[in-house]
Amino acid sequence: MTPDKIQRLDVLAKQLAETLMTAVLCTREIGEVVRTHLDSNLASHPHAGLMVNGSNHRERPLLDESTLSVFWKGKKLHLGHTRCFWLLARLGRRPGQYVTHLDLLQDVWDNEDLRTATIRSLVRRLREKLVRGGMSELAAAIEGHNGRYILNL
């Protein structure tokens, strides 16, 4: 490859990176506008929820794997590359549906030999982080019953 071609590829790569960063920023801004709109609609009509395909859904947390953060009702909380983030991500995949402790051990820890007390401890830690981050309502939505857990939204 000639030096001119290498230089041209370098310029194109930088332009592409700049364009992608702009797209990410635009996407986040659009998301914030939508969340603000949804929050104001839910505040004025708290029992209405959000109609999607004819069914009634409440706002779900948005989990950003690129920043390892959760967005909830206009707030952002960085959880980092932790089991807390991955537990919330697993529960958030199917809110309103129970997940067994065996599924959580497999999906979050990739290990079925851990004790269920490990999950209880992590759920407690996740709730504490969410409360400290101003997301008490989200923390309260994480429920456990007989070895099964649910994000009850």
Backbone as a chain_set.jsonl record, in Angstrom:
{"seq": "MTPDKIQRLDVLAKQLAETLMTAVLCTREIGEVVRTHLDSNLASHPHAGLMVNGSNHRERPLLDESTLSVFWKGKKLHLGHTRCFWLLARLGRRPGQYVTHLDLLQDVWDNEDLRTATIRSLVRRLREKLVRGGMSELAAAIEGHNGRYILNL", "coords": {"N": [[0.845, -1.165, 0.0], [0.491, 2.207, -0.778], [2.003, 5.211, 0.594], [0.268, 7.405, 0.237], [-2.255, 6.196, 0.023], [-2.461, 5.033, 2.542], [-2.463, 7.319, 4.163], [-4.849, 8.467, 3.244], [-6.713, 6.514, 4.062], [-6.379, 6.78, 6.804], [-7.406, 9.374, 7.228], [-10.063, 8.951, 6.417], [-10.847, 7.081, 8.352], [-10.74, 8.645, 10.669], [-12.731, 10.523, 10.062], [-14.957, 8.836, 9.951], [-15.029, 7.928, 12.614], [-15.608, 10.349, 13.916], [-18.136, 10.889, 12.845], [-19.59, 8.707, 13.828], [-19.442, 9.2, 16.586], [-20.914, 11.564, 16.715], [-23.39, 10.54, 15.953], [-23.929, 8.873, 18.15], [-24.139, 10.791, 20.212], [-26.374, 12.217, 19.282], [-28.318, 10.192, 19.378], [-28.446, 9.7, 22.13], [-29.406, 12.188, 23.002], [-31.912, 12.243, 21.735], [-33.07, 10.077, 23.046], [-33.178, 11.094, 25.681], [-35.027, 13.201, 25.331], [-37.299, 11.734, 24.603], [-37.631, 10.135, 26.924], [-38.096, 12.163, 28.823], [-40.482, 13.202, 27.834], [-42.126, 10.91, 28.09], [-41.994, 10.568, 30.874], [-43.281, 12.921, 31.728], [-45.82, 12.49, 30.683], [-46.541, 10.162, 32.087], [-46.525, 11.221, 34.649], [-48.654, 13.012, 34.578], [-50.695, 11.3, 33.947], [-50.717, 8.859, 35.758], [-51.664, 6.207, 35.855], [-51.973, 5.43, 33.342], [-49.828, 4.443, 31.813], [-47.773, 3.232, 29.12], [-48.773, 2.783, 25.864], [-48.116, 0.11, 23.87], [-48.212, -1.647, 20.988], [-50.899, -2.142, 21.587], [-50.897, -3.05, 24.198], [-50.493, -2.489, 27.735], [-47.744, -0.908, 29.039], [-45.348, -0.053, 31.455], [-42.774, 2.398, 31.965], [-39.552, 1.235, 31.176], [-36.312, 0.499, 32.519], [-33.403, 1.749, 30.877], [-30.611, 0.145, 29.737], [-27.297, 0.709, 29.183], [-24.875, -0.822, 27.581], [-22.484, 0.079, 26.572], [-21.599, 2.093, 28.248], [-22.049, 0.954, 30.624], [-24.198, 1.655, 32.266], [-27.303, 2.623, 33.829], [-30.323, 4.063, 32.783], [-32.993, 5.854, 34.046], [-36.024, 7.284, 34.333], [-35.1, 9.928, 33.639], [-32.708, 10.001, 35.018], [-29.295, 9.02, 35.439], [-27.228, 6.284, 36.202], [-24.143, 5.036, 36.827], [-23.139, 1.815, 36.839], [-21.035, 0.224, 36.253], [-18.74, -2.409, 35.208], [-19.975, -4.701, 36.621], [-21.407, -7.302, 38.666], [-23.835, -6.387, 39.531], [-24.749, -4.697, 37.458], [-25.067, -6.595, 35.393], [-26.933, -8.312, 36.515], [-29.196, -6.626, 36.732], [-29.5, -6.098, 34.02], [-30.161, -8.657, 33.096], [-32.607, -9.163, 34.446], [-34.012, -7.034, 33.389], [-34.364, -7.723, 30.757], [-36.692, -9.159, 30.46], [-38.99, -7.766, 31.835], [-41.443, -8.059, 34.405], [-41.635, -10.77, 34.33], [-40.854, -13.743, 36.031], [-37.594, -14.907, 36.95], [-35.684, -17.747, 37.409], [-33.544, -18.759, 40.149], [-31.566, -20.486, 39.276], [-31.36, -19.871, 36.546], [-30.427, -17.246, 36.776], [-27.964, -17.661, 38.061], [-26.633, -19.015, 36.033], [-26.745, -17.155, 33.878], [-25.725, -14.706, 34.892], [-23.491, -15.312, 36.452], [-22.404, -17.437, 35.123], [-22.263, -19.94, 36.244], [-23.481, -22.654, 37.915], [-23.127, -23.62, 40.427], [-23.017, -21.968, 42.614], [-24.244, -20.614, 45.734], [-27.668, -19.83, 46.617], [-27.785, -17.74, 48.341], [-25.892, -16.025, 47.438], [-27.112, -14.721, 45.307], [-29.171, -13.354, 46.666], [-27.648, -11.611, 48.219], [-26.43, -10.07, 46.216], [-28.682, -8.9, 45.007], [-29.58, -7.304, 47.123], [-27.366, -5.544, 47.291], [-27.518, -4.333, 44.749], [-30.024, -3.048, 44.935], [-29.409, -1.194, 46.963], [-27.475, 0.407, 45.656], [-29.053, 1.486, 43.609], [-30.924, 2.963, 45.1], [-29.214, 4.841, 46.346], [-28.472, 6.141, 44.034], [-30.7, 7.588, 43.412], [-32.837, 6.175, 42.427], [-35.046, 4.885, 43.698], [-37.604, 3.855, 43.217], [-37.171, 2.074, 41.126], [-35.463, 0.303, 42.426], [-37.236, -0.776, 44.296], [-38.825, -2.206, 42.604], [-37.546, -4.543, 42.076], [-38.042, -7.708, 42.897], [-38.162, -10.635, 44.936], [-39.086, -14.056, 45.225], [-39.442, -17.129, 46.625], [-36.988, -18.16, 45.518], [-37.055, -17.109, 42.995], [-36.804, -14.302, 40.84], [-37.877, -10.994, 39.913], [-38.31, -8.179, 37.809], [-40.481, -6.022, 38.518], [-42.26, -4.318, 36.681]], "CA": [[0.0, 0.0, 0.0], [1.295, 3.422, -0.897], [1.81, 6.168, 1.689], [-0.917, 8.227, -0.026], [-3.433, 5.409, 0.358], [-2.474, 4.896, 3.998], [-2.881, 8.614, 4.686], [-6.27, 8.627, 2.903], [-7.449, 5.628, 4.965], [-6.324, 7.389, 8.13], [-8.354, 10.489, 7.209], [-11.403, 8.369, 6.372], [-11.114, 6.47, 9.655], [-11.027, 9.732, 11.612], [-14.046, 11.071, 9.703], [-15.952, 7.858, 10.368], [-15.106, 7.974, 14.073], [-16.307, 11.581, 14.278], [-19.543, 10.713, 12.469], [-20.19, 7.771, 14.776], [-19.587, 9.897, 17.872], [-22.037, 12.474, 16.553], [-24.596, 9.713, 15.969], [-24.149, 8.452, 19.536], [-24.638, 11.944, 20.956], [-27.744, 12.484, 18.818], [-29.16, 9.126, 19.898], [-28.654, 9.95, 23.567], [-30.27, 13.359, 23.141], [-33.263, 11.809, 21.367], [-33.541, 9.243, 24.153], [-33.521, 11.966, 26.806], [-36.264, 13.902, 24.995], [-38.376, 10.756, 24.674], [-37.841, 9.782, 28.334], [-38.713, 13.311, 29.478], [-41.871, 13.228, 27.374], [-42.83, 9.797, 28.716], [-42.118, 10.86, 32.296], [-44.312, 13.946, 31.945], [-47.106, 11.844, 30.414], [-46.844, 9.265, 33.196], [-46.805, 12.026, 35.826], [-49.987, 13.585, 34.46], [-51.626, 10.171, 33.869], [-49.872, 7.806, 36.327], [-52.172, 4.854, 35.673], [-52.149, 5.181, 31.92], [-48.724, 3.662, 31.273], [-47.418, 3.491, 27.728], [-49.399, 1.794, 25.001], [-47.245, -0.438, 22.838], [-48.898, -2.761, 20.336], [-52.178, -2.403, 22.221], [-50.794, -3.51, 25.576], [-50.126, -1.443, 28.676], [-46.395, -1.115, 29.572], [-44.744, 1.051, 32.186], [-41.425, 2.711, 31.501], [-38.522, 0.282, 31.559], [-34.977, 1.101, 32.571], [-32.562, 1.55, 29.705], [-29.263, -0.254, 30.145], [-26.327, 1.019, 28.134], [-23.698, -1.681, 27.758], [-21.255, 0.779, 26.202], [-21.143, 2.866, 29.417], [-22.395, 0.14, 31.792], [-25.036, 2.542, 33.068], [-28.744, 2.485, 33.724], [-31.072, 5.313, 32.676], [-34.333, 5.626, 34.589], [-36.783, 8.5, 34.636], [-34.272, 11.119, 33.514], [-31.476, 9.903, 35.811], [-28.306, 8.057, 34.96], [-26.402, 5.714, 37.251], [-23.08, 4.177, 36.316], [-22.939, 0.632, 37.683], [-19.746, -0.36, 35.913], [-18.698, -3.816, 34.804], [-20.185, -5.404, 37.883], [-22.51, -8.262, 38.675], [-25.071, -5.612, 39.68], [-25.193, -4.282, 36.125], [-25.489, -7.755, 34.616], [-28.173, -8.8, 37.124], [-30.27, -5.736, 36.293], [-29.677, -6.322, 32.58], [-30.876, -9.935, 32.92], [-33.996, -8.975, 34.871], [-34.611, -6.055, 32.505], [-34.673, -8.318, 29.451], [-38.095, -9.581, 30.485], [-39.648, -7.247, 33.037], [-42.762, -8.629, 34.65], [-41.554, -12.229, 34.29], [-39.919, -14.296, 37.006], [-36.395, -15.603, 36.482], [-35.279, -18.648, 38.49], [-32.18, -18.554, 40.636], [-30.646, -21.255, 38.427], [-31.125, -19.081, 35.333], [-29.571, -16.108, 37.132], [-26.603, -18.152, 38.295], [-26.05, -19.343, 34.731], [-26.629, -15.979, 33.012], [-24.948, -13.62, 35.494], [-22.209, -15.821, 36.946], [-21.973, -18.553, 34.282], [-21.883, -20.972, 37.2], [-24.675, -23.123, 38.603], [-22.747, -24.226, 41.698], [-23.024, -20.994, 43.697], [-25.405, -20.694, 46.627], [-28.703, -18.831, 46.364], [-27.484, -16.576, 49.177], [-25.1, -15.129, 46.602], [-28.061, -13.888, 44.57], [-29.825, -12.451, 47.625], [-26.672, -10.586, 48.569], [-26.257, -9.176, 45.07], [-29.925, -8.131, 44.865], [-29.529, -6.282, 48.184], [-26.361, -4.558, 46.894], [-28.061, -3.599, 43.607], [-31.059, -2.138, 45.455], [-28.73, -0.095, 47.675], [-26.873, 1.302, 44.658], [-30.131, 2.203, 42.927], [-31.468, 3.954, 46.042], [-28.217, 5.918, 46.447], [-28.463, 6.849, 42.761], [-31.968, 8.285, 43.219], [-33.756, 5.312, 41.682], [-35.715, 4.068, 44.713], [-38.74, 3.165, 42.614], [-36.612, 0.951, 40.377], [-34.973, -0.647, 43.43], [-38.399, -1.45, 44.881], [-39.435, -3.067, 41.58], [-36.824, -5.819, 42.044], [-38.665, -8.528, 43.927], [-37.798, -12.038, 44.964], [-40.078, -14.916, 45.851], [-39.165, -18.565, 46.504], [-35.872, -18.454, 44.62], [-37.284, -16.503, 41.681], [-36.697, -12.842, 40.895], [-38.638, -10.306, 38.873], [-38.317, -6.721, 37.73], [-41.927, -5.879, 38.468], [-42.639, -3.054, 36.063]], "C": [[0.896, 1.236, 0.0], [1.035, 4.336, 0.302], [0.578, 7.062, 1.486], [-2.203, 7.482, 0.356], [-3.562, 5.238, 1.869], [-2.961, 6.191, 4.646], [-4.378, 8.833, 4.431], [-7.139, 7.75, 3.808], [-7.488, 6.182, 6.384], [-7.334, 8.532, 8.242], [-9.786, 9.956, 7.233], [-11.789, 7.74, 7.719], [-11.457, 7.535, 10.69], [-12.391, 10.355, 11.322], [-15.161, 10.126, 10.151], [-16.129, 7.868, 11.883], [-15.869, 9.216, 14.542], [-17.803, 11.469, 13.975], [-20.256, 9.779, 13.443], [-20.392, 8.41, 16.148], [-20.754, 10.865, 17.82], [-23.348, 11.694, 16.6], [-24.931, 9.254, 17.385], [-24.723, 9.606, 20.35], [-26.071, 12.285, 20.57], [-28.708, 11.446, 19.377], [-29.447, 9.338, 21.378], [-29.588, 11.133, 23.787], [-31.713, 13.012, 22.795], [-33.864, 10.975, 22.493], [-33.963, 10.071, 25.353], [-34.831, 12.701, 26.556], [-37.45, 12.945, 25.121], [-38.674, 10.394, 26.126], [-38.515, 10.917, 29.087], [-40.184, 13.401, 29.102], [-42.682, 12.116, 28.047], [-43.029, 10.043, 30.206], [-43.213, 11.883, 32.559], [-45.699, 13.369, 31.671], [-47.506, 10.921, 31.555], [-47.18, 10.049, 34.455], [-48.217, 12.605, 35.765], [-51.063, 12.509, 34.375], [-50.929, 8.936, 34.43], [-50.381, 6.39, 36.099], [-52.312, 4.489, 34.21], [-51.06, 4.278, 31.367], [-48.454, 4.064, 29.832], [-48.034, 2.393, 26.882], [-48.415, 1.378, 23.912], [-47.939, -1.667, 22.279], [-50.18, -3.149, 21.069], [-52.09, -2.906, 23.644], [-50.233, -2.4, 26.457], [-48.753, -1.754, 29.29], [-45.953, 0.128, 30.316], [-43.33, 1.259, 31.631], [-40.439, 1.69, 32.042], [-37.193, 1.005, 31.672], [-34.23, 0.81, 31.284], [-31.157, 1.242, 30.2], [-28.334, -0.067, 28.965], [-25.063, 0.209, 28.388], [-22.405, -0.986, 27.378], [-20.714, 1.609, 27.365], [-21.403, 2.126, 30.721], [-23.195, 0.956, 32.808], [-26.502, 2.201, 32.862], [-29.346, 3.883, 33.675], [-32.49, 5.024, 33.131], [-34.946, 6.961, 34.97], [-35.903, 9.737, 34.68], [-32.987, 11.101, 34.323], [-30.583, 8.833, 35.226], [-27.481, 7.588, 36.142], [-25.407, 4.761, 36.613], [-22.889, 3.024, 37.299], [-21.599, -0.032, 37.409], [-19.88, -1.819, 35.516], [-18.773, -4.67, 36.063], [-21.304, -6.41, 37.725], [-23.842, -7.529, 38.821], [-25.615, -5.196, 38.32], [-25.765, -5.477, 35.37], [-26.751, -8.388, 35.197], [-29.356, -7.942, 36.67], [-30.549, -5.921, 34.799], [-30.465, -7.607, 32.337], [-32.335, -9.802, 33.319], [-34.73, -8.033, 33.922], [-34.942, -6.594, 31.122], [-36.141, -8.71, 29.344], [-38.757, -9.076, 31.763], [-41.049, -7.84, 33.161], [-42.784, -10.146, 34.59], [-40.51, -12.702, 35.289], [-38.765, -15.008, 36.313], [-35.937, -16.471, 37.653], [-33.844, -18.353, 38.923], [-31.179, -19.333, 39.8], [-30.334, -20.501, 37.133], [-30.208, -17.898, 35.632], [-28.132, -16.556, 37.358], [-25.9, -18.461, 36.977], [-25.77, -18.079, 33.919], [-25.727, -14.884, 33.578], [-23.567, -14.1, 35.92], [-21.612, -16.876, 36.038], [-21.496, -19.717, 35.15], [-23.134, -21.389, 37.958], [-24.37, -23.657, 39.997], [-22.721, -23.245, 42.864], [-24.284, -21.143, 44.536], [-26.402, -19.588, 46.302], [-28.496, -17.591, 47.228], [-26.654, -15.554, 48.407], [-26.013, -14.186, 45.826], [-28.726, -12.898, 45.512], [-28.905, -11.306, 48.005], [-26.499, -9.573, 47.433], [-27.505, -8.323, 44.846], [-29.949, -7.007, 45.892], [-28.545, -5.168, 47.8], [-26.86, -3.704, 45.722], [-29.124, -2.613, 44.068], [-30.426, -0.942, 46.155], [-28.122, 0.901, 46.701], [-27.945, 2.125, 43.956], [-30.731, 3.274, 43.828], [-30.505, 5.127, 46.178], [-28.163, 6.755, 45.175], [-29.774, 7.558, 42.451], [-32.994, 7.488, 42.443], [-34.474, 4.349, 42.629], [-36.857, 3.249, 44.133], [-38.275, 1.938, 41.825], [-36.105, -0.123, 41.341], [-36.126, -1.45, 44.023], [-39.049, -2.414, 43.895], [-38.716, -4.406, 41.455], [-37.332, -6.649, 43.214], [-38.188, -9.965, 43.808], [-38.854, -12.836, 45.695], [-39.726, -16.374, 45.565], [-38.084, -18.886, 45.463], [-36.047, -17.935, 43.199], [-37.272, -14.999, 41.86], [-37.39, -12.229, 39.698], [-38.355, -8.818, 38.949], [-39.774, -6.376, 37.46], [-42.331, -4.498, 37.983], [-43.776, -3.297, 35.075]], "O": [[1.916, 1.291, 0.688], [-0.011, 4.252, 0.945], [-0.082, 7.434, 2.456], [-3.119, 8.064, 0.936], [-4.668, 5.294, 2.407], [-3.775, 6.161, 5.57], [-5.091, 9.327, 5.304], [-8.189, 8.194, 4.272], [-8.498, 6.069, 7.079], [-8.039, 8.641, 9.245], [-10.624, 10.455, 7.985], [-12.932, 7.861, 8.161], [-12.366, 7.346, 11.499], [-13.128, 10.68, 12.253], [-16.186, 10.569, 10.668], [-17.256, 7.821, 12.378], [-16.682, 9.137, 15.463], [-18.635, 11.909, 14.768], [-21.394, 10.035, 13.836], [-21.413, 8.178, 16.797], [-21.509, 10.975, 18.786], [-24.312, 12.141, 17.221], [-26.099, 9.25, 17.773], [-25.685, 9.422, 21.094], [-26.89, 12.604, 21.431], [-29.808, 11.794, 19.805], [-30.583, 9.169, 21.82], [-30.459, 11.088, 24.655], [-32.637, 13.441, 23.487], [-35.029, 11.149, 22.85], [-34.986, 9.79, 25.977], [-35.659, 12.817, 27.459], [-38.485, 13.306, 25.681], [-39.837, 10.35, 26.524], [-39.406, 10.677, 29.901], [-41.034, 13.647, 29.958], [-43.794, 12.354, 28.518], [-44.099, 9.763, 30.747], [-43.988, 11.735, 33.504], [-46.657, 13.723, 32.358], [-48.671, 10.891, 31.951], [-48.014, 9.616, 35.249], [-48.9, 12.68, 36.786], [-52.223, 12.77, 34.697], [-50.577, 8.04, 33.662], [-49.589, 5.448, 36.146], [-52.718, 3.377, 33.873], [-51.344, 3.423, 30.528], [-48.874, 5.134, 29.392], [-47.838, 1.208, 27.152], [-47.947, 2.208, 23.132], [-48.221, -2.616, 23.01], [-50.515, -4.33, 21.167], [-53.125, -3.171, 24.255], [-49.575, -1.482, 25.968], [-48.609, -2.757, 29.988], [-46.166, 1.246, 29.844], [-42.782, 0.408, 30.931], [-40.485, 1.326, 33.217], [-36.97, 2.011, 30.998], [-34.404, -0.247, 30.676], [-30.587, 1.996, 30.989], [-28.557, -0.616, 27.886], [-24.284, 0.514, 29.29], [-21.332, -1.408, 27.81], [-19.504, 1.812, 27.465], [-21.03, 2.599, 31.795], [-22.922, 0.953, 34.009], [-26.889, 1.582, 31.87], [-28.942, 4.774, 34.423], [-33.119, 4.073, 32.668], [-34.431, 7.672, 35.832], [-35.948, 10.505, 35.641], [-32.246, 12.083, 34.32], [-31.044, 7.875, 34.605], [-27.079, 8.39, 36.985], [-25.787, 3.8, 35.944], [-22.521, 3.24, 38.454], [-21.088, -0.771, 38.249], [-20.973, -2.383, 35.492], [-17.791, -5.27, 36.502], [-22.059, -6.366, 36.754], [-24.862, -7.984, 38.303], [-26.811, -5.327, 38.061], [-26.836, -5.376, 34.772], [-27.559, -8.943, 34.452], [-30.393, -8.471, 36.271], [-31.703, -5.901, 34.371], [-31.338, -7.644, 31.47], [-33.215, -10.28, 32.604], [-35.924, -8.203, 33.674], [-35.721, -5.982, 30.391], [-36.751, -8.608, 28.28], [-39.05, -9.858, 32.667], [-41.736, -8.087, 32.17], [-43.838, -10.754, 34.779], [-39.421, -12.136, 35.383], [-38.922, -15.618, 35.255], [-35.816, -15.977, 38.774], [-33.049, -17.783, 38.176], [-30.045, -18.884, 39.63], [-29.191, -20.49, 36.674], [-29.319, -17.582, 34.842], [-27.193, -15.904, 36.9], [-24.707, -18.198, 36.828], [-24.694, -17.938, 33.338], [-25.035, -14.205, 32.82], [-22.582, -13.377, 35.768], [-20.428, -17.19, 36.161], [-20.5, -20.379, 34.859], [-23.782, -20.549, 38.583], [-25.284, -24.108, 40.686], [-22.432, -23.642, 43.992], [-25.27, -21.73, 44.092], [-26.029, -18.539, 45.776], [-28.976, -16.51, 46.886], [-26.708, -14.358, 48.694], [-25.725, -12.996, 45.701], [-28.834, -11.716, 45.185], [-29.341, -10.159, 48.101], [-26.432, -8.367, 47.671], [-27.39, -7.14, 44.526], [-30.303, -5.876, 45.562], [-28.851, -3.987, 47.963], [-26.647, -2.492, 45.704], [-29.125, -1.461, 43.636], [-30.858, 0.194, 45.962], [-28.241, 2.111, 46.897], [-27.767, 3.322, 43.733], [-31.016, 4.38, 43.368], [-30.926, 6.282, 46.131], [-27.846, 7.943, 45.225], [-29.949, 8.076, 41.348], [-33.92, 8.057, 41.864], [-34.505, 3.142, 42.389], [-37.058, 2.094, 44.508], [-38.92, 0.89, 41.859], [-36.294, -1.316, 41.103], [-36.009, -2.658, 44.227], [-39.75, -3.339, 44.305], [-39.221, -5.315, 40.797], [-37.081, -6.327, 44.375], [-37.856, -10.443, 42.723], [-39.448, -12.361, 46.664], [-39.713, -16.804, 44.412], [-38.257, -19.778, 44.632], [-35.275, -18.283, 42.305], [-37.678, -14.482, 42.901], [-37.485, -12.83, 38.628], [-38.181, -8.266, 40.036], [-40.239, -6.432, 36.322], [-42.696, -3.625, 38.772], [-44.251, -2.357, 34.438]]}, "num_chains": 1, "name": "protein.A"}
